[in-house]
């Protein structure tokens, strides 16, 4: 999937939020924590780790929305570090079940936050791509859900979220 459109949309949203909220501080680490929280919310909706429960995962639309919440922060973190020149979503085969992917992705986020290199940033994208694959989300699913959530985020800002 081409990421150019997503980076452009995210840059606009970030600028809007920073102007609207009068953000003057460096919020890189705060965005990083937000990404960790979003990843946890996504894992919670999949319920992939809840061996003690018979309840199944949330509806696909709920899981997809949680997924793209993370994508907003991944894009934003990349913009902060000047990595918006990543044109294509990097892909690799990643082994392991969904639970292992969540653990590995969390580790990757923490690594990127402490060592924000392009290699670590690309690894984060690779792991998120593997999560999308395990969840059965296509590039088109992710793109459409991102566009819809981006619009929702603008509306939230306009309404004092």
C-alpha positions in Angstrom: 0.0 0.0 0.0 1.2 3.5 -0.9 1.6 5.5 2.3 2.0 9.0 0.7 -1.7 9.8 1.0 -1.8 8.6 4.6 1.2 10.7 5.6 -0.3 13.8 3.9 -3.6 13.3 5.7 -1.9 12.7 9.0 0.3 15.7 8.7 -2.7 17.9 8.1 -4.5 16.4 11.2 -1.4 16.8 13.4 -1.0 20.4 12.3 -4.7 21.1 13.0 -4.6 19.5 16.4 -1.3 21.3 17.4 -2.8 24.6 16.3 -6.2 24.0 17.9 -4.7 22.7 21.2 -1.8 25.2 21.1 0.7 22.5 21.5 4.2 23.9 21.8 6.0 21.0 23.6 7.7 18.0 22.1 5.0 15.3 22.2 6.9 12.4 20.6 7.0 10.3 23.8 3.3 11.1 24.5 2.4 9.9 21.0 4.5 6.8 21.7 2.6 6.0 24.8 -0.7 6.7 23.0 0.4 4.1 20.4 1.2 1.5 23.1 -2.3 2.2 24.6 -3.9 1.8 21.2 -2.1 -1.5 20.6 -3.4 -2.7 23.9 -6.9 -1.7 23.1 -6.6 -3.5 19.8 -5.4 -6.7 21.5 -8.2 -6.4 24.0 -10.8 -6.2 21.2 -9.4 -9.3 19.5 -9.3 -11.2 22.8 -6.6 -13.4 21.3 -4.8 -13.7 24.7 -7.9 -14.4 26.9 -7.5 -18.1 27.3 -9.8 -18.0 30.4 -12.8 -16.6 28.5 -15.2 -18.2 26.1 -16.3 -14.8 24.7 -15.2 -14.2 21.2 -13.6 -11.2 19.6 -15.4 -7.9 19.0 -17.1 -7.2 15.7 -14.7 -6.8 12.8 -15.6 -3.1 12.4 -14.7 -2.4 16.0 -11.3 -4.2 15.6 -10.6 -2.4 12.4 -11.3 1.0 14.0 -8.9 0.1 16.9 -6.4 -1.0 14.3 -6.5 2.3 12.4 -6.3 4.3 15.7 -2.8 2.9 15.9 -2.0 3.7 12.3 -2.7 7.4 13.1 0.0 7.4 15.8 2.5 5.4 13.7 2.2 7.9 10.9 2.4 10.8 13.4 5.6 9.4 15.0 7.2 9.0 11.6 6.4 12.5 10.7 7.9 13.7 13.9 11.2 12.0 13.0 11.2 12.9 9.3 10.4 9.4 8.0 7.4 10.4 5.9 9.4 9.5 2.8 8.5 5.9 3.5 6.4 5.5 0.3 5.3 1.8 0.5 4.2 -0.2 3.5 7.2 -2.5 4.1 6.2 -6.2 4.2 7.9 -9.3 5.5 6.8 -12.7 6.6 6.4 -12.6 10.3 6.0 -15.9 12.2 3.8 -16.4 15.3 0.3 -16.2 16.4 -1.6 -13.0 17.1 -0.6 -12.9 20.7 3.1 -13.2 19.8 2.6 -10.4 17.3 1.2 -8.1 19.9 4.1 -8.8 22.2 6.7 -8.3 19.4 4.9 -5.1 18.2 4.9 -3.7 21.7 8.7 -4.4 22.0 9.2 -2.8 18.6 7.3 0.4 19.7 9.5 0.7 22.8 12.6 0.1 20.7 11.6 2.9 18.3 10.8 5.3 21.1 14.3 4.9 22.6 16.1 4.5 19.3 14.0 6.3 16.6 15.8 5.1 13.5 14.3 4.5 10.1 15.1 0.8 10.4 13.1 0.5 13.7 10.3 2.6 12.2 10.1 0.2 9.2 10.1 -2.8 11.5 7.1 -1.3 13.3 5.2 -1.0 10.0 6.2 -4.6 9.1 4.7 -5.9 12.4 1.5 -3.8 12.0 1.2 -5.3 8.5 1.5 -8.8 9.9 -1.3 -8.0 12.5 -3.5 -6.7 9.7 -2.9 -9.9 7.7 -3.7 -12.1 10.8 -6.9 -10.1 11.3 -7.9 -10.5 7.6 -7.7 -6.8 6.8 -6.8 -5.8 3.2 -4.9 -2.6 2.3 -8.3 -1.3 1.0 -9.9 -2.0 4.4 -7.2 -0.2 6.2 -7.2 2.8 3.8 -10.9 3.3 4.0 -11.1 2.9 7.7 -8.2 5.3 8.1 -9.9 8.0 6.0 -13.2 7.6 7.9 -11.4 7.8 11.3 -9.3 10.8 10.2 -12.6 12.6 9.4 -14.0 11.6 12.8 -10.8 13.0 14.5 -11.3 16.3 12.8 -14.9 16.4 14.0 -13.9 15.6 17.5 -11.4 18.5 17.5 -14.1 20.8 16.2 -16.5 19.7 19.0 -14.1 20.0 21.9 -13.1 16.3 22.3 
